[in-house]
């Protein structure tokens, strides 16, 4: 995956799911993000980053535990959440960002 192209140069906000194959809570987050991806299609991009395969990205963005959700907008990290989060919590943050108040 080309992180710079897919995330940093994206025209729309990007939700990055930092995960690991060995992480059971990551499966819960992945399922929730798949549901949200359908709701926000065309307005928000969703990408997954395996921290074991992309250690340099995990280190750069200080991902200390998985799952970690990072939200990027206009090439900048603007928000993030660690652990299993509620869909409503992430939806509120995305809506605020899309409406210009986040």
Buried (B, 14 or more C-beta within 10 A) or exposed (E): EEBEEBBBEBEEBBBBBBBBEEBEBBEBBBEBBEEBBEEBEEEBBBBBBBBEEBEEBBEEBEBEEBBBBBBBBEEEBBBBBBEBBEBEEBBEBBEEBBEEEB
